[in-house]
Amino acid sequence: MDVDLIFKIAAVGILVAVLNILLTRSGREDQALMTSIAGLVVVLVIVVQEISDLFDLIRDLFGF
C-alpha cells in the first residue's frame, strides 16, 4: 500500500471539508451537501481502482 494513496484521500477530504464549511456559512447548504457527496464518490472511485489492481495482481500471481 502506497503512502501516496493515503495522501490523495486526505487531500480530497481536506478540500471537501473546507468547501463544505465555506458553502455552509454562506447559506448554500444544498451545494455543500452535493460537494460532500462528490468527494465521497471521488474517494470511492480511487479505492475501487486500487482494489481492481489488487485483484489483477492476485489473478496474475495464481495464474487464473
BAFI-3210 file (N, C-alpha, C; in Angstrom, 3 decimals, decimal comma, padded with zeros to 6 digits):
// residues 64
n [1|2|3|4|5|6|7|8|9|10|11|12|13|14|15|16|17|18|19|20|21|22|23|24|25|26|27|28|29|30|31|32|33|34|35|36|37|38|39|40|41|42|43|44|45|46|47|48|49|50|51|52|53|54|55|56|57|58|59|60|61|62|63|64]
n.u [000,847|000,626|001,884|001,170|-001,455|-002,885|-002,319|-003,625|-006,331|-006,566|-006,112|-008,330|-010,303|-009,680|-010,004|-012,738|-013,837|-013,137|-014,453|-017,060|-017,454|-017,165|-019,296|-021,498|-021,469|-022,023|-024,632|-025,449|-026,458|-027,387|-025,608|-023,323|-023,855|-023,953|-021,309|-020,016|-021,012|-019,957|-017,222|-017,108|-017,752|-015,531|-013,448|-014,326|-014,097|-011,320|-010,548|-011,832|-010,457|-007,921|-008,526|-009,260|-006,792|-005,434|-006,851|-006,207|-003,463|-003,450|-004,731|-002,833|-000,745|-001,579|-002,195|-004,718]
n.v [-001,181|002,073|005,155|007,294|006,923|007,293|009,982|011,125|010,561|011,926|014,548|015,007|014,806|016,980|019,141|018,894|019,263|021,941|023,285|022,558|023,839|026,541|026,808|026,189|028,236|030,371|030,025|028,117|025,349|023,172|022,991|022,481|019,940|018,501|018,814|017,335|014,786|014,442|014,425|012,065|010,215|010,520|009,576|006,940|005,991|006,082|004,177|001,864|001,518|000,856|-001,550|-003,066|-003,196|-004,722|-007,177|-007,887|-008,284|-010,468|-012,352|-012,612|-013,604|-016,138|-017,270|-017,345]
n.w [000,000|-000,937|000,342|-001,012|-001,862|000,522|000,966|-001,247|-000,671|001,750|000,883|-000,761|001,194|002,910|001,159|000,510|003,046|003,639|001,554|002,195|004,687|003,905|002,060|003,663|005,577|003,952|003,407|001,592|001,775|000,283|-001,889|-000,449|000,553|-001,859|-002,656|-000,683|-001,256|-003,823|-003,220|-001,736|-003,739|-005,430|-003,780|-003,420|-006,059|-006,388|-004,459|-005,451|-007,850|-006,853|-005,554|-007,753|-009,075|-007,168|-007,304|-009,940|-009,648|-007,870|-009,481|-011,554|-010,037|-009,153|-011,539|-012,888]
ca.u [000,000|001,430|001,534|000,584|-002,906|-003,380|-002,236|-004,686|-007,603|-006,542|-006,236|-009,736|-011,059|-009,429|-010,628|-014,190|-014,185|-013,037|-015,565|-018,301|-017,547|-017,408|-020,640|-022,485|-021,502|-022,609|-026,049|-025,701|-026,377|-027,600|-024,359|-022,367|-024,170|-023,530|-019,849|-019,649|-021,317|-018,982|-015,966|-017,252|-017,679|-014,144|-012,673|-014,745|-013,501|-009,897|-010,437|-012,229|-009,339|-006,869|-008,988|-009,161|-005,374|-005,105|-007,394|-005,389|-002,199|-003,712|-005,018|-001,550|000,094|-002,023|-002,330|-006,098]
ca.v [000,000|003,279|006,312|008,241|006,721|007,934|011,425|011,511|010,531|013,009|015,813|015,145|015,056|018,348|020,050|018,820|019,859|023,399|023,747|022,361|024,919|027,809|026,836|026,195|029,565|031,347|029,735|027,220|024,009|022,173|022,828|021,856|018,515|017,945|018,765|016,199|013,567|014,353|013,997|010,652|009,463|010,551|008,666|005,574|005,628|005,816|002,911|000,775|001,302|000,148|-002,924|-003,714|-003,505|-005,827|-008,410|-008,229|-008,812|-011,806|-013,208|-012,897|-014,383|-017,520|-017,735|-017,585]
ca.w [000,000|-001,061|001,155|-001,965|-001,829|001,740|000,758|-002,182|000,039|002,728|000,162|-001,147|002,418|003,375|000,200|000,679|004,342|003,528|000,712|002,939|005,675|003,206|001,478|004,738|006,190|003,032|003,279|000,459|002,353|-000,769|-002,621|000,474|000,558|-003,147|-002,625|000,158|-001,999|-004,906|-002,614|-001,406|-004,992|-005,896|-002,935|-003,740|-007,352|-006,136|-003,724|-006,346|-008,776|-006,130|-005,337|-009,051|-009,277|-006,260|-007,870|-011,107|-009,135|-007,337|-010,629|-012,204|-009,129|-009,127|-012,914|-013,308]
c.u [000,885|000,939|000,869|-000,941|-003,530|-003,366|-003,320|-006,035|-007,678|-006,716|-007,683|-010,576|-010,897|-010,111|-012,146|-014,613|-014,160|-014,188|-016,901|-018,494|-017,868|-018,830|-021,717|-022,600|-022,083|-024,084|-026,401|-025,548|-026,549|-026,315|-023,277|-022,593|-023,718|-022,010|-019,372|-019,893|-020,322|-017,618|-015,986|-017,134|-016,250|-013,287|-013,051|-014,168|-012,021|-009,720|-010,802|-011,133|-008,209|-007,262|-008,923|-007,716|-004,930|-005,620|-006,622|-004,056|-002,375|-003,985|-003,726|-000,671|-000,282|-002,313|-003,737|-006,391]
c.v [001,234|004,357|007,361|008,131|007,409|009,451|011,913|011,588|011,662|014,369|016,050|015,470|016,473|019,357|020,063|019,468|021,384|023,950|023,623|023,478|026,245|027,895|026,872|027,574|030,631|031,045|028,824|025,769|022,918|021,922|022,200|020,352|017,856|017,856|017,588|014,881|013,368|013,917|012,532|009,785|009,412|009,579|007,217|005,108|005,296|004,467|001,733|000,493|000,531|-001,301|-003,707|-004,094|-004,668|-007,150|-008,843|-008,833|-010,229|-012,790|-013,574|-013,796|-015,861|-018,080|-018,059|-016,894]
c.w [000,000|-000,109|000,276|-001,990|-000,619|001,586|-000,202|-001,464|001,062|002,045|-000,271|000,078|002,927|002,457|000,357|001,992|004,277|002,681|001,436|003,969|005,001|002,657|002,551|005,366|005,264|002,755|002,123|000,919|001,298|-001,557|-001,742|000,532|-000,739|-003,241|-001,796|-000,563|-003,137|-004,379|-002,244|-002,649|-005,513|-005,092|-003,223|-005,069|-007,173|-005,455|-004,621|-007,366|-008,099|-005,867|-006,644|-009,365|-008,393|-006,806|-009,105|-010,682|-008,602|-008,473|-011,354|-011,345|-009,143|-010,503|-013,340|-014,595]
res [m|d|v|d|l|i|f|k|i|a|a|v|g|i|l|v|a|v|l|n|i|l|l|t|r|s|g|r|e|d|q|a|l|m|t|s|i|a|g|l|v|v|v|l|v|i|v|v|q|e|i|s|d|l|f|d|l|i|r|d|l|f|g|f]
***
